[in-house]
């Protein structure tokens, strides 16, 4: 399943991201927010953000977002790693 998120044009126009980086930045912000809330594992958040784990961990540190890692996160990360082979 794939989901398309619609953002009203007037909202898009007020975002302070360079136009060529807009989609990437929105994916990153969504991934960070969902990870911070604990509803997305770190592996899936990296995939959504289009970042490596190292890059994602760096952004978490810059934003002082607490890292959490549960047994379920480990299972998700193992599954994700296997799917990338």
N, CA, C and O atoms as a GROMACS GRO file, in nm:
protein
  340
    1UNK      N    1   0.083  -0.118   0.000
    1UNK     CA    2   0.000   0.000   0.000
    1UNK      C    3   0.088   0.125   0.000
    1UNK      O    4   0.191   0.129   0.068
    2UNK      N    5   0.048   0.222  -0.074
    2UNK     CA    6   0.120   0.350  -0.079
    2UNK      C    7   0.020   0.460  -0.048
    2UNK      O    8  -0.096   0.451  -0.088
    3UNK      N    9   0.064   0.562   0.022
    3UNK     CA   10  -0.023   0.672   0.063
    3UNK      C   11   0.030   0.801   0.006
    3UNK      O   12   0.149   0.830   0.014
    4UNK      N   13  -0.060   0.879  -0.053
    4UNK     CA   14  -0.022   1.010  -0.104
    4UNK      C   15  -0.083   1.114  -0.009
    4UNK      O   16  -0.204   1.115   0.014
    5UNK      N   17   0.001   1.200   0.043
    5UNK     CA   18  -0.042   1.304   0.136
    5UNK      C   19  -0.063   1.433   0.060
    5UNK      O   20   0.028   1.480  -0.010
    6UNK      N   21  -0.181   1.492   0.071
    6UNK     CA   22  -0.210   1.617   0.002
    6UNK      C   23  -0.187   1.733   0.098
    6UNK      O   24  -0.238   1.734   0.211
    7UNK      N   25  -0.110   1.830   0.053
    7UNK     CA   26  -0.082   1.950   0.132
    7UNK      C   27  -0.135   2.068   0.052
    7UNK      O   28  -0.097   2.086  -0.064
    8UNK      N   29  -0.221   2.150   0.112
    8UNK     CA   30  -0.278   2.264   0.040
    8UNK      C   31  -0.169   2.355  -0.017
    8UNK      O   32  -0.066   2.378   0.046
    9UNK      N   33  -0.195   2.406  -0.136
    9UNK     CA   34  -0.098   2.490  -0.205
    9UNK      C   35  -0.052   2.610  -0.124
    9UNK      O   36   0.066   2.645  -0.128
   10UNK      N   37  -0.145   2.674  -0.051
   10UNK     CA   38  -0.106   2.792   0.027
   10UNK      C   39  -0.010   2.755   0.140
   10UNK      O   40   0.072   2.837   0.181
   11UNK      N   41  -0.020   2.631   0.190
   11UNK     CA   42   0.073   2.585   0.293
   11UNK      C   43   0.209   2.558   0.228
   11UNK      O   44   0.312   2.597   0.283
   12UNK      N   45   0.209   2.490   0.114
   12UNK     CA   46   0.334   2.461   0.043
   12UNK      C   47   0.409   2.589   0.012
   12UNK      O   48   0.531   2.595   0.025
   13UNK      N   49   0.336   2.692  -0.030
   13UNK     CA   50   0.399   2.819  -0.066
   13UNK      C   51   0.467   2.888   0.053
   13UNK      O   52   0.560   2.965   0.034
   14UNK      N   53   0.421   2.859   0.174
   14UNK     CA   54   0.480   2.925   0.290
   14UNK      C   55   0.595   2.846   0.353
   14UNK      O   56   0.663   2.896   0.443
   15UNK      N   57   0.616   2.722   0.306
   15UNK     CA   58   0.727   2.643   0.360
   15UNK      C   59   0.859   2.706   0.319
   15UNK      O   60   0.876   2.749   0.205
   16UNK      N   61   0.950   2.709   0.411
   16UNK     CA   62   1.079   2.774   0.388
   16UNK      C   63   1.188   2.675   0.350
   16UNK      O   64   1.297   2.675   0.406
   17UNK      N   65   1.156   2.591   0.255
   17UNK     CA   66   1.251   2.496   0.201
   17UNK      C   67   1.275   2.532   0.055
   17UNK      O   68   1.183   2.577  -0.013
   18UNK      N   69   1.397   2.512   0.006
   18UNK     CA   70   1.420   2.531  -0.137
   18UNK      C   71   1.328   2.436  -0.215
   18UNK      O   72   1.312   2.321  -0.176
   19UNK      N   73   1.269   2.482  -0.323
   19UNK     CA   74   1.174   2.399  -0.399
   19UNK      C   75   1.228   2.262  -0.438
   19UNK      O   76   1.154   2.164  -0.436
   20UNK      N   77   1.355   2.253  -0.472
   20UNK     CA   78   1.412   2.125  -0.512
   20UNK      C   79   1.439   2.031  -0.395
   20UNK      O   80   1.472   1.914  -0.415
   21UNK      N   81   1.425   2.082  -0.272
   21UNK     CA   82   1.447   1.999  -0.153
   21UNK      C   83   1.317   1.975  -0.076
   21UNK      O   84   1.318   1.907   0.027
   22UNK      N   85   1.207   2.029  -0.124
   22UNK     CA   86   1.081   2.027  -0.051
   22UNK      C   87   1.035   1.886  -0.016
   22UNK      O   88   1.007   1.856   0.101
   23UNK      N   89   1.026   1.799  -0.114
   23UNK     CA   90   0.976   1.664  -0.088
   23UNK      C   91   1.067   1.588   0.008
   23UNK      O   92   1.019   1.522   0.100
   24UNK      N   93   1.198   1.599  -0.012
   24UNK     CA   94   1.294   1.532   0.076
   24UNK      C   95   1.281   1.583   0.220
   24UNK      O   96   1.281   1.504   0.314
   25UNK      N   97   1.269   1.713   0.236
   25UNK     CA   98   1.257   1.771   0.370
   25UNK      C   99   1.128   1.729   0.439
   25UNK      O  100   1.127   1.702   0.559
   26UNK      N  101   1.019   1.723   0.365
   26UNK     CA  102   0.892   1.681   0.425
   26UNK      C  103   0.897   1.534   0.466
   26UNK      O  104   0.845   1.498   0.572
   27UNK      N  105   0.960   1.451   0.386
   27UNK     CA  106   0.977   1.311   0.425
   27UNK      C  107   1.060   1.301   0.553
   27UNK      O  108   1.029   1.224   0.643
   28UNK      N  109   1.167   1.379   0.559
   28UNK     CA  110   1.254   1.377   0.676
   28UNK      C  111   1.178   1.424   0.800
   28UNK      O  112   1.187   1.360   0.906
   29UNK      N  113   1.104   1.533   0.789
   29UNK     CA  114   1.030   1.585   0.904
   29UNK      C  115   0.923   1.487   0.952
   29UNK      O  116   0.904   1.470   1.073
   30UNK      N  117   0.855   1.423   0.858
   30UNK     CA  118   0.754   1.324   0.896
   30UNK      C  119   0.819   1.205   0.965
   30UNK      O  120   0.769   1.156   1.067
   31UNK      N  121   0.931   1.159   0.910
   31UNK     CA  122   1.002   1.046   0.971
   31UNK      C  123   1.047   1.079   1.113
   31UNK      O  124   1.031   0.998   1.204
   32UNK      N  125   1.103   1.196   1.132
   32UNK     CA  126   1.148   1.237   1.265
   32UNK      C  127   1.033   1.246   1.364
   32UNK      O  128   1.044   1.201   1.478
   33UNK      N  129   0.923   1.306   1.321
   33UNK     CA  130   0.807   1.321   1.410
   33UNK      C  131   0.749   1.186   1.449
   33UNK      O  132   0.717   1.164   1.566
   34UNK      N  133   0.736   1.096   1.352
   34UNK     CA  134   0.679   0.964   1.383
   34UNK      C  135   0.774   0.881   1.469
   34UNK      O  136   0.729   0.808   1.557
   35UNK      N  137   0.903   0.893   1.445
   35UNK     CA  138   1.000   0.823   1.529
   35UNK      C  139   0.996   0.878   1.672
   35UNK      O  140   0.996   0.802   1.769
   36UNK      N  141   0.992   1.010   1.684
   36UNK     CA  142   0.990   1.072   1.817
   36UNK      C  143   0.867   1.030   1.897
   36UNK      O  144   0.875   1.011   2.019
   37UNK      N  145   0.755   1.014   1.829
   37UNK     CA  146   0.631   0.970   1.895
   37UNK      C  147   0.632   0.822   1.928
   37UNK      O  148   0.546   0.774   2.002
   38UNK      N  149   0.728   0.749   1.873
   38UNK     CA  150   0.738   0.607   1.902
   38UNK      C  151   0.648   0.520   1.817
   38UNK      O  152   0.622   0.405   1.852
   39UNK      N  153   0.598   0.573   1.705
   39UNK     CA  154   0.509   0.494   1.620
   39UNK      C  155   0.580   0.441   1.495
   39UNK      O  156   0.518   0.372   1.414
   40UNK      N  157   0.709   0.472   1.480
   40UNK     CA  158   0.786   0.425   1.366
   40UNK      C  159   0.924   0.384   1.416
   40UNK      O  160   0.988   0.458   1.490
   41UNK      N  161   0.969   0.266   1.376
   41UNK     CA  162   1.101   0.220   1.417
   41UNK      C  163   1.209   0.305   1.351
   41UNK      O  164   1.182   0.377   1.254
   42UNK      N  165   1.329   0.296   1.402
   42UNK     CA  166   1.438   0.374   1.345
   42UNK      C  167   1.468   0.330   1.202
   42UNK      O  168   1.497   0.414   1.116
   43UNK      N  169   1.462   0.200   1.175
   43UNK     CA  170   1.488   0.151   1.040
   43UNK      C  171   1.387   0.203   0.940
   43UNK      O  172   1.424   0.247   0.831
   44UNK      N  173   1.260   0.198   0.977
   44UNK     CA  174   1.155   0.248   0.887
   44UNK      C  175   1.161   0.400   0.876
   44UNK      O  176   1.133   0.455   0.770
   45UNK      N  177   1.198   0.468   0.984
   45UNK     CA  178   1.212   0.613   0.979
   45UNK      C  179   1.324   0.653   0.884
   45UNK      O  180   1.311   0.750   0.809
   46UNK      N  181   1.434   0.579   0.888
   46UNK     CA  182   1.544   0.605   0.794
   46UNK      C  183   1.496   0.588   0.650
   46UNK      O  184   1.527   0.670   0.564
   47UNK      N  185   1.421   0.481   0.626
   47UNK     CA  186   1.370   0.456   0.491
   47UNK      C  187   1.277   0.568   0.445
   47UNK      O  188   1.287   0.615   0.332
   48UNK      N  189   1.187   0.611   0.533
   48UNK     CA  190   1.095   0.719   0.499
   48UNK      C  191   1.170   0.848   0.472
   48UNK      O  192   1.136   0.923   0.380
   49UNK      N  193   1.270   0.875   0.552
   49UNK     CA  194   1.347   0.999   0.538
   49UNK      C  195   1.443   0.994   0.419
   49UNK      O  196   1.494   1.097   0.375
   50UNK      N  197   1.467   0.874   0.367
   50UNK     CA  198   1.563   0.860   0.258
   50UNK      C  199   1.706   0.886   0.304
   50UNK      O  200   1.787   0.942   0.231
   51UNK      N  201   1.734   0.843   0.427
   51UNK     CA  202   1.864   0.869   0.488
   51UNK      C  203   1.926   0.738   0.533
   51UNK      O  204   1.856   0.640   0.557
   52UNK      N  205   2.058   0.739   0.546
   52UNK     CA  206   2.125   0.625   0.607
   52UNK      C  207   2.101   0.633   0.758
   52UNK      O  208   2.060   0.736   0.811
   53UNK      N  209   2.127   0.524   0.825
   53UNK     CA  210   2.111   0.524   0.972
   53UNK      C  211   2.203   0.629   1.033
   53UNK      O  212   2.163   0.700   1.126
   54UNK      N  213   2.325   0.638   0.983
   54UNK     CA  214   2.421   0.735   1.037
   54UNK      C  215   2.369   0.879   1.021
   54UNK      O  216   2.377   0.959   1.114
   55UNK      N  217   2.316   0.910   0.903
   55UNK     CA  218   2.261   1.043   0.879
   55UNK      C  219   2.143   1.071   0.973
   55UNK      O  220   2.132   1.178   1.032
   56UNK      N  221   2.054   0.970   0.984
   56UNK     CA  222   1.936   0.986   1.068
   56UNK      C  223   1.975   1.005   1.214
   56UNK      O  224   1.922   1.092   1.283
   57UNK      N  225   2.069   0.923   1.262
   57UNK     CA  226   2.118   0.936   1.400
   57UNK      C  227   2.178   1.075   1.423
   57UNK      O  228   2.163   1.132   1.531
   58UNK      N  229   2.247   1.128   1.321
   58UNK     CA  230   2.304   1.262   1.332
   58UNK      C  231   2.198   1.368   1.351
   58UNK      O  232   2.213   1.459   1.432
   59UNK      N  233   2.089   1.356   1.275
   59UNK     CA  234   1.980   1.453   1.287
   59UNK      C  235   1.911   1.439   1.422
   59UNK      O  236   1.874   1.539   1.484
   60UNK      N  237   1.895   1.314   1.469
   60UNK     CA  238   1.837   1.295   1.603
   60UNK      C  239   1.920   1.368   1.707
   60UNK      O  240   1.866   1.434   1.796
   61UNK      N  241   2.052   1.355   1.697
   61UNK     CA  242   2.141   1.422   1.791
   61UNK      C  243   2.131   1.573   1.782
   61UNK      O  244   2.124   1.641   1.884
   62UNK      N  245   2.131   1.625   1.659
   62UNK     CA  246   2.122   1.770   1.640
   62UNK      C  247   1.994   1.827   1.700
   62UNK      O  248   1.994   1.936   1.757
   63UNK      N  249   1.887   1.752   1.688
   63UNK     CA  250   1.756   1.799   1.737
   63UNK      C  251   1.727   1.755   1.880
   63UNK      O  252   1.620   1.783   1.934
   64UNK      N  253   1.821   1.685   1.938
   64UNK     CA  254   1.808   1.634   2.075
   64UNK      C  255   1.682   1.549   2.092
   64UNK      O  256   1.609   1.561   2.190
   65UNK      N  257   1.660   1.462   1.993
   65UNK     CA  258   1.549   1.368   1.999
   65UNK      C  259   1.602   1.240   2.062
   65UNK      O  260   1.699   1.181   2.014
   66UNK      N  261   1.537   1.199   2.168
   66UNK     CA  262   1.580   1.081   2.243
   66UNK      C  263   1.566   0.956   2.157
   66UNK      O  264   1.463   0.934   2.093
   67UNK      N  265   1.671   0.877   2.156
   67UNK     CA  266   1.669   0.752   2.082
   67UNK      C  267   1.600   0.645   2.167
   67UNK      O  268   1.621   0.637   2.288
   68UNK      N  269   1.519   0.566   2.103
   68UNK     CA  270   1.456   0.454   2.172
   68UNK      C  271   1.470   0.332   2.084
   68UNK      O  272   1.462   0.341   1.961
   69UNK      N  273   1.490   0.222   2.145
   69UNK     CA  274   1.514   0.100   2.068
   69UNK      C  275   1.456  -0.017   2.146
   69UNK      O  276   1.510  -0.056   2.250
   70UNK      N  277   1.349  -0.071   2.096
   70UNK     CA  278   1.281  -0.181   2.161
   70UNK      C  279   1.311  -0.312   2.088
   70UNK      O  280   1.374  -0.312   1.982
   71UNK      N  281   1.266  -0.419   2.145
   71UNK     CA  282   1.282  -0.550   2.080
   71UNK      C  283   1.209  -0.549   1.945
   71UNK      O  284   1.255  -0.608   1.848
   72UNK      N  285   1.095  -0.483   1.942
   72UNK     CA  286   1.018  -0.473   1.816
   72UNK      C  287   1.098  -0.394   1.712
   72UNK      O  288   1.097  -0.428   1.594
   73UNK      N  289   1.167  -0.289   1.755
   73UNK     CA  290   1.252  -0.212   1.664
   73UNK      C  291   1.360  -0.302   1.604
   73UNK      O  292   1.389  -0.295   1.484
   74UNK      N  293   1.419  -0.385   1.688
   74UNK     CA  294   1.523  -0.477   1.640
   74UNK      C  295   1.465  -0.571   1.535
   74UNK      O  296   1.528  -0.593   1.432
   75UNK      N  297   1.348  -0.627   1.561
   75UNK     CA  298   1.285  -0.716   1.464
   75UNK      C  299   1.257  -0.644   1.333
   75UNK      O  300   1.282  -0.698   1.226
   76UNK      N  301   1.205  -0.521   1.341
   76UNK     CA  302   1.177  -0.442   1.221
   76UNK      C  303   1.304  -0.413   1.144
   76UNK      O  304   1.306  -0.420   1.021
   77UNK      N  305   1.411  -0.380   1.216
   77UNK     CA  306   1.538  -0.348   1.150
   77UNK      C  307   1.597  -0.472   1.082
   77UNK      O  308   1.652  -0.462   0.972
   78UNK      N  309   1.586  -0.587   1.146
   78UNK     CA  310   1.636  -0.711   1.086
   78UNK      C  311   1.556  -0.741   0.960
   78UNK      O  312   1.613  -0.776   0.856
   79UNK      N  313   1.425  -0.728   0.968
   79UNK     CA  314   1.339  -0.751   0.851
   79UNK      C  315   1.374  -0.654   0.738
   79UNK      O  316   1.382  -0.694   0.622
   80UNK      N  317   1.393  -0.529   0.772
   80UNK     CA  318   1.428  -0.429   0.672
   80UNK      C  319   1.563  -0.461   0.608
   80UNK      O  320   1.579  -0.451   0.487
   81UNK      N  321   1.661  -0.498   0.690
   81UNK     CA  322   1.795  -0.530   0.638
   81UNK      C  323   1.788  -0.649   0.542
   81UNK      O  324   1.854  -0.651   0.439
   82UNK      N  325   1.708  -0.747   0.578
   82UNK     CA  326   1.693  -0.864   0.490
   82UNK      C  327   1.628  -0.827   0.357
   82UNK      O  328   1.662  -0.883   0.253
   83UNK      N  329   1.535  -0.733   0.360
   83UNK     CA  330   1.464  -0.694   0.238
   83UNK      C  331   1.555  -0.613   0.145
   83UNK      O  332   1.526  -0.601   0.026
   84UNK      N  333   1.663  -0.559   0.197
   84UNK     CA  334   1.755  -0.477   0.116
   84UNK      C  335   1.864  -0.559   0.050
   84UNK      O  336   1.943  -0.506  -0.028
   85UNK      N  337   1.870  -0.686   0.080
   85UNK     CA  338   1.978  -0.770   0.026
   85UNK      C  339   1.952  -0.809  -0.117
   85UNK      O  340   2.033  -0.879  -0.178
   0.00000   0.00000   0.00000
